[in-house]
């Protein structure tokens, strides 16, 4: 299933050697590393994190982005990561709802 918001992003990718099973899409989420900012001390110690892969990480990233103390490039990278996580999480909720409806013959 291709992403509606990101080019060249597909959430349902078959696992190699097991075409009926998908790869874990949360494992395919991208981090927020901004290499050109690696010389900024505060970035290295406080603002760099791996991909947002769960609700707790998403809440923390959102809170940091709202603080107003984040470098604009890091903020854009954080927003991109949050958008990917939220898109994937919404897709998961839709798929759960579809499964429930199919089980209930609705």
C-alpha positions as CSV (number, residue, x, y, z in Angstrom):
1,X,0.0,0.0,0.0
2,X,1.6,3.3,-1.1
3,X,1.7,6.3,1.2
4,X,-0.6,9.1,0.3
5,X,1.7,11.7,1.9
6,X,5.3,10.5,1.2
7,X,6.8,9.7,-2.2
8,X,8.5,6.3,-2.5
9,X,7.0,5.0,0.8
10,X,5.1,1.8,0.9
11,X,3.8,0.4,4.2
12,X,2.9,-3.1,3.2
13,X,6.1,-4.7,2.0
14,X,6.3,-8.5,1.7
15,X,8.9,-10.2,3.8
16,X,11.7,-11.8,1.8
17,X,11.0,-15.5,1.4
18,X,7.6,-15.3,2.9
19,X,5.4,-13.4,0.4
20,X,2.2,-13.8,2.5
21,X,3.7,-12.0,5.6
22,X,4.6,-8.3,5.6
23,X,7.8,-6.8,7.1
24,X,7.2,-4.9,10.3
25,X,6.3,-1.4,9.0
26,X,7.3,0.2,12.3
27,X,10.8,-1.1,11.7
28,X,10.8,0.8,8.4
29,X,10.2,4.2,10.0
30,X,13.0,6.7,9.5
31,X,14.8,8.5,12.3
32,X,15.2,12.2,12.6
33,X,19.0,12.5,12.2
34,X,20.0,15.7,10.5
35,X,23.7,15.1,9.6
36,X,24.6,18.7,8.7
37,X,23.7,19.7,12.3
38,X,25.9,17.1,14.0
39,X,28.4,19.8,15.1
40,X,25.7,21.5,17.3
41,X,26.4,20.3,20.9
42,X,22.8,20.5,22.0
43,X,21.7,18.5,19.1
44,X,24.0,15.6,19.8
45,X,23.1,15.5,23.5
46,X,19.4,16.4,23.7
47,X,17.6,16.5,20.4
48,X,18.6,13.5,18.3
49,X,16.5,10.4,18.6
50,X,15.8,7.3,16.5
51,X,12.6,6.8,14.6
52,X,9.4,7.5,16.4
53,X,7.9,4.0,16.7
54,X,5.4,4.2,19.5
55,X,2.9,6.5,21.1
56,X,5.2,7.4,24.0
57,X,8.0,8.5,21.6
58,X,5.5,10.4,19.5
59,X,4.3,12.3,22.6
60,X,7.8,13.2,23.7
61,X,8.8,14.3,20.2
62,X,5.7,16.5,19.9
63,X,6.3,18.0,23.3
64,X,9.9,18.8,22.3
65,X,8.8,20.3,19.0
66,X,6.3,22.6,20.8
67,X,8.9,23.9,23.3
68,X,10.2,26.5,20.9
69,X,13.8,25.7,21.7
70,X,14.4,23.3,18.8
71,X,16.6,24.1,15.8
72,X,14.3,24.7,12.8
73,X,16.0,21.9,10.7
74,X,15.5,19.4,13.6
75,X,11.9,20.6,14.0
76,X,11.2,19.8,10.3
77,X,12.9,16.4,10.6
78,X,10.8,15.7,13.8
79,X,7.6,16.8,12.0
80,X,8.4,14.4,9.1
81,X,9.0,11.5,11.5
82,X,5.8,12.3,13.4
83,X,3.8,12.4,10.2
84,X,5.2,9.0,9.1
85,X,4.4,7.5,12.5
86,X,0.9,9.0,12.6
87,X,0.2,7.9,9.0
88,X,1.2,4.3,9.8
89,X,-0.7,4.2,13.1
90,X,-3.8,5.5,11.4
91,X,-3.5,2.8,8.7
92,X,-3.1,0.2,11.4
93,X,-6.4,1.4,13.1
94,X,-8.2,1.3,9.7
95,X,-7.0,-2.3,9.2
96,X,-8.2,-3.3,12.7
97,X,-11.6,-1.8,12.0
98,X,-11.8,-3.6,8.6
99,X,-11.0,-6.9,10.3
100,X,-13.6,-6.3,13.0
101,X,-16.2,-5.4,10.4
102,X,-15.3,-8.5,8.3
103,X,-15.7,-10.7,11.5
104,X,-19.1,-9.1,12.2
105,X,-20.2,-9.5,8.6
106,X,-20.9,-5.7,8.4
